[in-house]
Amino acid sequence: MRHIAFLPLAALMLSAGAAMAAPAPKPEAVLKNKAYDAAVRILDRDHDRMVAEIIALTEIPAPPFKEAARAAAYREMLRDAGLTDIETDEEGNVMGVYRGTGPAGGPVVMIAAHLDTVFPEGTPIKVRREGTRLHAPGIGDDTRSLAVLLAYARAMKESGIKVRRDIVFVGNVGEEGPGDLRGVRYMMAKGKYKDRIESFFSMDGTDPSRFVNGGVGSKRYRITYKGPGGHSFGAFGLVNPMVAMSQTVLDLYRIPVPATPKTTYSASVTGGGTSVNSIPNEVYMDFDMRSESPEELAKVEKAFLAIVDKSVEGENAARSTREGPITTDIKLIGDRPAGQTPLTAPIARTAEAIIRAKGLTPRASFSSTDSNIPMSLGIPAITIGSGGEAGRGHSLDEWIDVEKTKSLDGASVGLGILLATAGLQ
């Protein structure tokens, strides 16, 4: 028979009490870790390489739904950075894993930057350098972040950093506009790691003092108004879909919305018609509604759809329908869920602590990013900046500043947040 030694009950209670009383390490302790310091020195040494990768990736066009060429290049860069389990999923997201010390199949921390830009196919993209400023469409949103993630992976690998949880590095598709967050939406619903994601970071934007813990929800519609059409002189008096559409816009802008939580709407894109001397048989308009609150967003959406119906009814009552009435084709073209990660959540408290320890003032904010999806599912998620400075986002003269001091200082903030969340050892 095996001999089993029993500790006195008092000793067991004392041991358990001591374990329970041991304070958890503060997140900012990561910044004093020798491995973190080594990784930051590697980021410094390899800064020119990171800048070169920003340029190389920017010059690979990645319009909405056509990110494949950039994704293929980024996949090989992830492999060269020393990550494992490199793959491209069915939606087109590319990813690789930095293995933690925990058991295989355990919780993971995911950090993602989006591959796509807002610019349509055929947009000329050539990086122009003026001193430390790089100019090109999409260079800041979100190409710099893609290169920063590669730099993190290489620095972690070379410095021998050990973390408890696996870190999944991702270049995701479909963040911008019509993409409607399809890349992250797929990963959360069907992806390989969907049941293992403990924390999620989107890296989008540059400001290292700002983090997004609130996801602005949005509803986007394309409304097509149809009618019989006809000659502008000979068929004068028939219903006109342009009138119904115009009334929709006028009434939309009469909807009262709260300043807090911030709630907005916009009539944005329009088209249709045949000629200047024709009553149009078809016109369309795109509408965008946003709110920090799911409840307020639902109210605006309901009011808007009622306005569309009323506008059509009004035009059909005001003019002749002898050749046919006005009808509408209502198409939902964007649906981003609102959500929020509480500031009391460990991921948010870690971000605040690291940012403050780096000498900056943390600023929590709301925005519409890839983090909307995990937030809406209750997965702790925030969006962080990649460092440096940027301006003119979503314009042809978009720019970033890669002056080394600000660039590295900002990038080191994100690295600290990531490693503290993943459990730096």
Secondary structure, DSSP 4 states (H G I P E B T S, - for coil): --------HHHHHHHHHHHHHSPPPPGGGGGG-HHHHHHHHHHHHTHHHHHHHHHHHHTS---TT--HHHHHHHHHHHHHTT-EEEEE-TTS-EEEEE--SS-TT--EEEEEEE---SPPTT-----EEETTEEE-TTIIIIIHHHHHHHHHHHHHHHHT--BSSEEEEEEES--SGGGTTHHHHHHHHTSTTTTTEEEEEEE-SS-TTEEEEEEPEEEEEEEEEE---EETTTTTTB--HHHHHHHHHHHHTT----TTTTEEEEEEEEEE-S-TTEE-SEEEEEEEEEESSHHHHHHHHHHHHHHHHHHHHHHHHHSB-TT---EEEEEEEEEEPPEE--TTSHHHHHHHHHHHHTT---EEEEE-STTHHHHHTT--EEEE--SSEEE-TTSTT-EEE--HHHHHHHHHHHHHHHHHHHTB-
